Amino acid sequence: MSTSKFKTNIKCAGCVATVTPGLNQTAGEGKWEVDLGSPERILTVSSEVSEQQVKEALKKAGYKGERID
């Protein structure tokens, strides 16, 4: 299993709730998390999905992500 990190514009728990359905479908439930305590709002994905798939799931929910690792 690989782990990828993305700097996002997700700002709050409500934002996380918005992206949850798409990320659960793309990466799998329990395979991702957003660190709201970090100024960069780091999304960590522990799943065998591509960078493009994660970005597309975020985009569909109205958010952006740039891979940082």
Backbone as CSV, one residue per row, in Angstrom:
resi,resn,N_x,N_y,N_z,CA_x,CA_y,CA_z,C_x,C_y,C_z
1,MET,0.845,-1.172,0.000,0.000,0.000,0.000,0.890,1.235,0.000
2,SER,0.504,2.238,-0.764,1.276,3.468,-0.800,0.553,4.574,-0.040
3,THR,1.324,5.551,0.397,0.767,6.703,1.096,1.158,7.956,0.338
4,SER,0.175,8.800,0.066,0.402,10.062,-0.633,-0.124,11.198,0.228
5,LYS,0.535,12.343,0.138,0.098,13.519,0.889,-0.188,14.661,-0.073
6,PHE,-1.250,15.401,0.242,-1.687,16.505,-0.598,-1.950,17.733,0.252
7,LYS,-1.454,18.879,-0.185,-1.800,20.147,0.436,-3.145,20.544,-0.162
8,THR,-4.124,20.850,0.695,-5.481,21.129,0.208,-5.988,22.483,0.689
9,ASN,-7.149,22.864,0.161,-7.833,24.067,0.636,-9.055,23.689,1.478
10,ILE,-9.038,22.500,2.061,-10.081,22.058,2.990,-9.844,22.805,4.305
11,LYS,-10.884,23.479,4.825,-10.677,24.361,5.966,-11.297,23.895,7.279
12,CYS,-12.336,23.073,7.228,-13.065,22.772,8.466,-13.708,21.386,8.396
13,ALA,-14.332,20.986,9.484,-15.009,19.687,9.545,-16.141,19.611,8.521
14,GLY,-16.792,20.728,8.261,-17.850,20.752,7.244,-17.293,20.461,5.859
15,CYS,-16.104,20.986,5.591,-15.429,20.720,4.315,-15.086,19.229,4.204
16,VAL,-14.606,18.667,5.298,-14.276,17.238,5.317,-15.532,16.421,5.021
17,ALA,-16.658,16.818,5.604,-17.916,16.112,5.351,-18.295,16.189,3.878
18,THR,-17.984,17.310,3.233,-18.297,17.478,1.809,-17.462,16.550,0.930
19,VAL,-16.194,16.381,1.255,-15.317,15.543,0.426,-15.404,14.063,0.777
20,THR,-16.000,13.738,1.920,-16.040,12.352,2.388,-16.631,11.365,1.383
21,PRO,-17.804,11.613,0.791,-18.343,10.607,-0.138,-17.415,10.307,-1.313
22,GLY,-16.846,11.340,-1.914,-15.966,11.145,-3.063,-14.666,10.452,-2.703
23,LEU,-14.070,10.848,-1.575,-12.813,10.207,-1.174,-13.046,8.779,-0.690
24,ASN,-14.164,8.526,-0.033,-14.473,7.151,0.371,-14.635,6.264,-0.857
25,GLN,-15.286,6.779,-1.884,-15.486,6.001,-3.103,-14.163,5.793,-3.848
26,THR,-13.324,6.810,-3.873,-12.059,6.750,-4.612,-10.983,5.974,-3.875
27,ALA,-10.736,6.338,-2.624,-9.622,5.755,-1.868,-10.063,4.619,-0.953
28,GLY,-11.309,4.668,-0.513,-11.808,3.660,0.415,-12.029,4.261,1.793
29,GLU,-13.083,3.834,2.440,-13.411,4.337,3.767,-12.299,3.985,4.748
30,GLY,-11.866,4.969,5.513,-10.803,4.758,6.492,-9.405,4.769,5.901
31,LYS,-9.279,5.061,4.613,-7.971,5.048,3.944,-7.423,6.453,3.721
32,TRP,-8.086,7.459,4.286,-7.631,8.833,4.117,-8.004,9.648,5.344
33,GLU,-7.291,10.754,5.536,-7.616,11.684,6.620,-7.049,13.060,6.288
34,VAL,-7.688,14.093,6.837,-7.239,15.467,6.655,-6.796,15.997,8.013
35,ASP,-5.589,16.555,8.057,-5.068,17.147,9.287,-5.494,18.612,9.337
36,LEU,-6.618,18.891,10.008,-7.114,20.256,10.106,-6.260,21.114,11.034
37,GLY,-5.396,20.507,11.818,-4.504,21.235,12.702,-3.297,21.815,11.983
38,SER,-3.020,21.318,10.802,-1.891,21.792,10.005,-2.320,22.997,9.162
39,PRO,-1.492,24.035,9.073,-1.849,25.189,8.233,-2.028,24.817,6.759
40,GLU,-1.356,23.742,6.318,-1.469,23.313,4.924,-2.664,22.400,4.686
41,ARG,-3.360,22.005,5.776,-4.525,21.108,5.673,-4.166,19.872,4.851
42,ILE,-3.218,19.105,5.372,-2.672,17.957,4.654,-3.659,16.791,4.618
43,LEU,-3.933,16.332,3.406,-4.733,15.133,3.165,-3.754,13.982,2.973
44,THR,-3.871,12.950,3.787,-3.040,11.764,3.659,-3.915,10.624,3.166
45,VAL,-3.507,10.013,2.056,-4.250,8.910,1.457,-3.379,7.664,1.508
46,SER,-3.867,6.613,2.151,-3.148,5.342,2.248,-3.889,4.305,1.432
47,SER,-3.730,4.398,0.127,-4.462,3.530,-0.792,-3.750,3.513,-2.134
48,GLU,-4.033,2.511,-2.915,-3.416,2.375,-4.242,-4.228,3.126,-5.295
49,VAL,-4.403,4.423,-5.096,-5.090,5.252,-6.084,-4.092,6.256,-6.633
50,SER,-4.357,6.727,-7.838,-3.435,7.658,-8.470,-3.642,9.081,-7.949
51,GLU,-2.629,9.883,-8.144,-2.714,11.300,-7.784,-3.891,11.944,-8.504
52,GLN,-4.068,11.609,-9.771,-5.147,12.191,-10.573,-6.520,11.807,-10.022
53,GLN,-6.677,10.574,-9.562,-7.962,10.140,-8.999,-8.302,10.933,-7.738
54,VAL,-7.314,11.176,-6.904,-7.540,11.950,-5.680,-7.895,13.387,-6.041
55,LYS,-7.139,13.982,-6.949,-7.413,15.355,-7.363,-8.816,15.486,-7.961
56,GLU,-9.226,14.508,-8.737,-10.555,14.529,-9.353,-11.652,14.424,-8.300
57,ALA,-11.461,13.579,-7.297,-12.445,13.454,-6.219,-12.571,14.772,-5.457
58,LEU,-11.436,15.425,-5.192,-11.468,16.725,-4.523,-12.151,17.768,-5.393
59,LYS,-11.818,17.784,-6.672,-12.384,18.764,-7.602,-13.905,18.626,-7.689
60,LYS,-14.403,17.408,-7.747,-15.852,17.182,-7.816,-16.565,17.746,-6.598
61,ALA,-15.871,17.785,-5.457,-16.458,18.318,-4.223,-16.185,19.820,-4.076
62,GLY,-15.438,20.411,-5.021,-15.180,21.838,-4.993,-13.886,22.234,-4.296
63,TYR,-12.939,21.305,-4.187,-11.674,21.575,-3.490,-10.498,21.247,-4.384
64,LYS,-9.316,21.688,-3.946,-8.084,21.456,-4.698,-7.091,20.698,-3.829
65,GLY,-6.181,20.005,-4.474,-5.116,19.321,-3.764,-3.883,19.236,-4.632
66,GLU,-2.729,19.492,-4.036,-1.441,19.371,-4.736,-0.583,18.383,-3.970
67,ARG,-0.096,17.380,-4.671,0.741,16.359,-4.024,2.029,16.994,-3.497
68,ILE,2.422,16.609,-2.290,3.609,17.217,-1.686,4.695,16.198,-1.345
69,ASP,4.480,14.922,-1.615,5.533,13.958,-1.252,6.171,13.350,-2.465
